[in-house]
Amino acid sequence: MNELRKKIAAFLEENREAMIADIQAFARIRSVSQAAKAEENAPFGPECRQMLDFALAYAKEMGFDTADHEGYMGSAILGDANNAIGIVGHLDVVPEGDQWVYPPYGATRVGDFLIGRGVSDNKSAVILGLYLMKFFRDNQISLKHGIRVLMGCSEETGMQDLHYYMQHYPEPLLTLVPDAAFPVNYAQKGSMSGSSSIAPGDQIVSFTGGEVRNMVPPHARAALRGISAEKAAPFFGEGFTVTQGDEGAVITAQGVAAHAAAPEGGKSAILMLARALADSGLLTGQSQAAMEGVAQMCSDYYGANAGINQEDPDTGKTTMVCGVAKMLKNGKISLSLDCRLSLASDQEADKAAYTAYANSLGFTVDQLKSTPPVYMDKNDPRVQRLTDLYADFTGQRLEPYTMGGGTYSRELTRSLTFGPGFPDLTARPDLPANHGGAHGPDEFMHIPSFLRAFELYCCAVKELDDILE
């Protein structure tokens, strides 16, 4: 292993700047997954098609075999494609939102950091995989297995990309998912997602907010009918803007984005706006009832009001976020639902409880589905091998962990979510509070940590190649 690490160090010395530049090039392409804009061979819209074309062309330029899986995913392959260790990353990103200090798609380099949407979540994982294959090829290190880098286009919007791949193509022998933290993730919460709708009444022309269901919504907007901006303005203070629209006041709310798996760091603008409207005394009848219902639905990040709050020693508490509000063609307000369910949860009971709760607030449940949790015994030899590798590599013994976030491991039968984040990282660029996270403004990547993770991944693939049949 010492000899391997010397080769990795020499490779990084030669290639580090090219790796950083390539992450920047990938991250400067806006690639929000949008199934509503699907075209032939572009099931997630033209942005993701452009991004996938760019990535596949780049992998081919590096000298690797490539495959386009009907626009759902792409592959870059070294060696035996049907007997491969997989590395999967996603090219799609959540929308940029607002309040950025740096350009969202600038991939700006600031000292030891890259700042931009996708630099950490998750385009750097694709670059990591491509350069990992280059390392083994250029150093002529023989492996029993091939390596397949899978590049997805809808991880942030339901993982339909990998679901499609698994239905039509062979799964790697074991897939590493670089979309969390080291050492090894052995359990992920189950999920419950969907949408419900409520009639807005005559006084609400529109009510919208958020961008994606798996993010605490950072903004919201309501247009009123028959209530002037002058009359409404005194009821809305800090965090709100009131202007005059065609039919009445237009009110916007500014909250704080956060990942739905850790919502406590966010501030829901949908909740802010609905609560302020409900408390203002400006509304009557169904419009008042609608805002009270929306506020109640969004008021609890842990599902207690809905009767779905559970907690277990491994994964902790259930979380519940309504990330998107939009107007349907039938004139109703639709609210999305994103729940990360504790391992202690009974998914069928939770669906029934949520439905009853939504109905009691005046909502109709339009869609509701659940996915099972990810769980591998933390004493499994594959888990322990990577845990030991991390300890040997860093000199720090950390135990396998669980999380509320969902990675591609949900769609795979043989996978381990492994890195690339180091839990002891405290360095960060000079940014405002609540900036820097994966789904927030000024998402950043620490370059030295990424290069350190690359070294660990090379060692991990060699270890797995030795133990897998």
Secondary structure as the mmCIF struct_conf table of DSSP 4:
data_model
#
loop_
_struct_conf.conf_type_id
_struct_conf.id
_struct_conf.beg_label_comp_id
_struct_conf.beg_label_asym_id
_struct_conf.beg_label_seq_id
_struct_conf.end_label_comp_id
_struct_conf.end_label_asym_id
_struct_conf.end_label_seq_id
HELX_RH_AL_P HELX_RH_AL_P1 ASN A 2 ALA A 27
TURN_TY1_P TURN_TY1_P1 ARG A 28 ARG A 28
BEND BEND1 ILE A 29 ILE A 29
STRN STRN1 VAL A 32 VAL A 32
HELX_RH_3T_P HELX_RH_3T_P1 ALA A 35 LYS A 37
STRN STRN2 GLU A 39 GLU A 39
TURN_TY1_P TURN_TY1_P2 GLU A 40 ASN A 41
STRN STRN3 ALA A 42 ALA A 42
TURN_TY1_P TURN_TY1_P3 PRO A 43 PHE A 44
HELX_RH_AL_P HELX_RH_AL_P2 PRO A 46 GLU A 61
TURN_TY1_P TURN_TY1_P4 MET A 62 GLY A 63
STRN STRN4 ASP A 65 HIS A 69
STRN STRN5 GLU A 70 GLU A 70
TURN_TY1_P TURN_TY1_P5 GLY A 71 TYR A 72
STRN STRN6 MET A 73 LEU A 78
BEND BEND2 GLY A 79 GLY A 79
TURN_TY1_P TURN_TY1_P6 ALA A 81 ASN A 82
BEND BEND3 ASN A 83 ASN A 83
STRN STRN7 ALA A 84 HIS A 90
STRN STRN8 VAL A 93 VAL A 93
BEND BEND4 ASP A 98 ASP A 98
BEND BEND5 VAL A 101 TYR A 102
TURN_TY1_P TURN_TY1_P7 PRO A 104 TYR A 105
BEND BEND6 GLY A 106 GLY A 106
STRN STRN9 THR A 108 VAL A 110
TURN_TY1_P TURN_TY1_P8 GLY A 111 ASP A 112
STRN STRN10 PHE A 113 ILE A 115
BEND BEND7 GLY A 116 GLY A 116
TURN_TY1_P TURN_TY1_P9 ARG A 117 ASN A 122
HELX_RH_AL_P HELX_RH_AL_P3 LYS A 123 ASP A 138
TURN_TY1_P TURN_TY1_P10 ASN A 139 GLN A 140
BEND BEND8 LYS A 144 HIS A 145
STRN STRN11 GLY A 146 GLY A 152
BEND BEND9 CYS A 153 CYS A 153
HELX_RH_3T_P HELX_RH_3T_P2 GLU A 155 THR A 157
TURN_TY1_P TURN_TY1_P11 GLY A 158 GLY A 158
HELX_RH_AL_P HELX_RH_AL_P4 GLN A 160 HIS A 168
BEND BEND10 TYR A 169 TYR A 169
HELX_LH_PP_P HELX_LH_PP_P1 PRO A 170 PRO A 172
BEND BEND11 LEU A 173 LEU A 173
STRN STRN12 LEU A 174 VAL A 177
BEND BEND12 ASP A 179 ASP A 179
STRN STRN13 ALA A 180 ALA A 181
BEND BEND13 PHE A 182 PRO A 183
STRN STRN14 ASN A 185 GLN A 188
STRN STRN15 GLY A 190 ILE A 198
BEND BEND14 ASP A 202 GLN A 203
STRN STRN16 ILE A 204 GLY A 209
BEND BEND15 GLU A 211 GLU A 211
TURN_TY1_P TURN_TY1_P12 ARG A 213 ASN A 214
STRN STRN17 MET A 215 VAL A 216
STRN STRN18 HIS A 219 LEU A 224
BEND BEND16 ARG A 225 GLY A 226
HELX_RH_AL_P HELX_RH_AL_P5 ALA A 229 ALA A 232
HELX_RH_3T_P HELX_RH_3T_P3 ALA A 233 PHE A 235
TURN_TY1_P TURN_TY1_P13 GLU A 238 GLY A 239
STRN STRN19 PHE A 240 GLN A 244
BEND BEND17 ASP A 246 GLY A 248
STRN STRN20 ALA A 249 GLN A 254
STRN STRN21 VAL A 256 VAL A 256
STRN STRN22 ALA A 258 HIS A 259
TURN_TY1_P TURN_TY1_P14 ALA A 260 ALA A 261
BEND BEND18 ALA A 262 ALA A 262
HELX_RH_3T_P HELX_RH_3T_P4 PRO A 263 GLY A 265
STRN STRN23 LYS A 267 LYS A 267
HELX_RH_AL_P HELX_RH_AL_P6 ALA A 269 SER A 280
BEND BEND19 GLY A 281 GLY A 281
HELX_RH_AL_P HELX_RH_AL_P7 GLY A 285 CYS A 298
BEND BEND20 SER A 299 SER A 299
TURN_TY1_P TURN_TY1_P15 TYR A 301 TYR A 302
BEND BEND21 GLY A 303 GLY A 303
TURN_TY1_P TURN_TY1_P16 ALA A 304 GLY A 307
STRN STRN24 GLU A 311 ASP A 312
TURN_TY1_P TURN_TY1_P17 PRO A 313 THR A 315
STRN STRN25 GLY A 316 LYS A 317
STRN STRN26 THR A 319 VAL A 321
STRN STRN27 ALA A 325 MET A 327
TURN_TY1_P TURN_TY1_P18 LYS A 329 ASN A 330
BEND BEND22 GLY A 331 GLY A 331
STRN STRN28 ILE A 333 LEU A 341
TURN_TY1_P TURN_TY1_P19 LEU A 343 ALA A 344
HELX_RH_AL_P HELX_RH_AL_P8 GLN A 347 SER A 360
TURN_TY1_P TURN_TY1_P20 LEU A 361 GLY A 362
STRN STRN29 THR A 364 THR A 371
HELX_LH_PP_P HELX_LH_PP_P2 PRO A 372 PRO A 373
STRN STRN30 VAL A 374 TYR A 375
TURN_TY1_P TURN_TY1_P21 LYS A 378 ASN A 379
BEND BEND23 ASP A 380 ASP A 380
HELX_RH_AL_P HELX_RH_AL_P9 PRO A 381 THR A 394
BEND BEND24 GLY A 395 GLY A 395
STRN STRN31 TYR A 401 MET A 403
BEND BEND25 GLY A 404 GLY A 405
HELX_RH_3T_P HELX_RH_3T_P5 TYR A 408 GLU A 411
BEND BEND26 THR A 413 ARG A 414
STRN STRN32 SER A 415 THR A 417
STRN STRN33 PRO A 420 GLY A 421
TURN_TY1_P TURN_TY1_P22 PRO A 423 ASP A 424
BEND BEND27 ASP A 430 ASP A 430
TURN_TY1_P TURN_TY1_P23 ALA A 433 ASN A 434
BEND BEND28 GLY A 436 GLY A 437
TURN_TY1_P TURN_TY1_P24 ALA A 438 HIS A 439
BEND BEND29 GLY A 440 GLY A 440
TURN_TY1_P TURN_TY1_P25 PRO A 441 ASP A 442
STRN STRN34 PHE A 444 HIS A 446
HELX_RH_AL_P HELX_RH_AL_P10 ILE A 447 ILE A 467
#
